[in-house]
Every structure is written in C-alpha cells, then in structure tokens.
Amino acid sequence: MNNLLLHFFCVAAGGAIGASGRYAISLAMQSFGLRAFPFATLTVNILGSFSLGLLLAYGQQQSLSETTRLFLGVGVLGAFTTFSTFSVEVVTLASQGEMLKAALHIGLNVIICIAAVVAAMMLYSTTVK
C-alpha cells in the first residue's frame, strides 16, 4: 500500500472512531436530559482539546510516526471535536434570542479548550521528567 493510501486509511479509520465517540457522548448527554445548553459539544471539545494537547506534548518528546499522528490527531480527534456543530449551535441560540447562552457557549469553548491544551501539555511534561 503506498503512503498516500495508507495515510487516507489512517484518517478514515480514526475518523470513524472519533465520530462514533462524539455521537455516543451526544446520546449520553441527551439521556441525562441536558438539552437546554449544548453540553455535548462543549464536552467533546474540551476532551478533544485536552487529548490533542497530550498528543502534541508527546510528539514533542517522543518520535511519533506520521500514520499515528494522522490516525489519532487528524482522524480520531479531528472527527471527535466539532467546530461546525459549535458554530451552528451558537447561531441557533442567537437566532432564538438566547444571546447569553450563545455568548457563554463561545466563551466556555474557547477558554476551557485552550486551557485544556495547556493543562495537558503541562501534565505530560511534569509526569515524563
């Protein structure tokens, strides 16, 4: 199998896992009755940001193959997190007159997800040394 085909396979296989994980979290949140706020998107974005931060920190310390990076970073985590759904939810909340919820959704996703990346990288660097 040539490298390009292998790379596409890695992204596709990882994407199937990530998208399935995102869907499972969405179903779990719905089963808890959490529908007034888009907690599922916030949850996957925080978890995905933290996980990508760990992967980034690991890749800075250890050799990470291109296929592993594509499978985990682009495939699994790329499909798990979802900026497009986040964007639609913000617009939907705003169009429903829920400006505070829309602003809260933006703020929480941006601040907590960036903090999750930093926390993951700090955690990794303190546990590896």
C-alpha positions, -999 to 999 in steps of 0.1 A, spaced: 0 0 0 15 33 -9 20 60 17 -8 83 5 -34 55 5 -22 44 39 -25 80 52 -61 82 39 -69 49 55 -55 61 89 -75 93 88 -107 75 77 -103 47 104 -96 73 131 -125 95 119 -149 66 123 -138 61 159 -139 98 167 -173 105 151 -188 75 169 -174 87 202 -189 121 196 -222 106 188 -221 84 219 -214 114 241 -243 133 225 -266 104 232 -254 101 268 -260 139 274 -295 136 259 -303 106 282 -294 128 312 -318 154 299 -291 180 292 -308 198 263 -311 234 275 -274 240 267 -251 223 242 -231 204 268 -223 175 244 -203 198 221 -186 216 250 -177 182 265 -162 167 233 -143 200 225 -128 200 260 -119 163 259 -106 166 224 -85 197 231 -70 180 262 -63 148 242 -47 168 213 -26 187 239 -14 154 252 -6 141 217 12 173 209 33 172 241 41 135 235 51 143 199 75 170 211 92 145 235 90 112 216 91 102 180 56 100 166 50 83 133 31 101 106 5 73 105 0 76 142 -3 114 141 -28 111 112 -48 84 129 -51 100 163 -47 137 156 -65 142 123 -88 111 123 -99 103 159 -96 138 175 -105 157 143 -138 138 140 -144 138 177 -143 176 182 -166 197 161 -162 233 153 -190 232 127 -216 219 152 -204 245 177 -209 273 151 -244 261 143 -253 259 179 -241 295 185 -261 308 156 -292 288 166 -290 301 202 -286 337 190 -315 334 165 -337 321 193 -328 352 213 -306 333 237 -278 357 235 -264 350 270 -263 312 262 -247 319 228 -220 341 244 -215 316 272 -211 288 247 -185 308 228 -166 318 259 -166 284 276 -155 266 244 -127 290 237 -114 295 272 -117 260 285 -105 242 254 -74 264 252 -68 258 290 -73 220 284 -45 220 258 -22 239 282 -31 217 311 -25 185 291 9 197 279 19 208 315 6 174 329 26 155 303 58 175 309 56 170 346 49 133 345 75 124 319 105 142 336 
